[in-house]
Amino acid sequence: MLEALVAETGEYGPVQVKLILDRPALRARALERITEVQQEIETRLRELCPGIDDVDAVAASGIAVGGMQAVIVHCRRHGYGADEARAALDRALTVVEEGLGTVPGMRDPAP
């Protein structure tokens, strides 16, 4: 999904992202999808890190999804090309990973 969001073409190319940002109904659907993705990440975190606190799992999934969403929107609004957007998203993922490394339940994930 992330690759599609930064690609020049495809389901979530620049035109689609602009439409989502400009049209309330499409923005509402995008928010629903983002919420679903966040819940999927939260579920996965609980599987990988069984000792994670509920609040930490919710916050961690929100940080991950929110960070990626913000970078993608920034890249689209500022006309980044696909390679630039991929690099920006990689940087965002590094920031998220480093920050989440401070969450107690995520330091020692299940084998």
Secondary structure, DSSP 8 states (H G I E B T S, - for coil): -HHHHHSSSSTTSHHHHHHHHH-HHHHHHHHHHHHHHHHHHHHHHHHH-TT--HHHHHHHHHHHHHHHHHHHHHHHHTT--HHHHHHHHHHHHHHHHHHHTTSHHHHS---
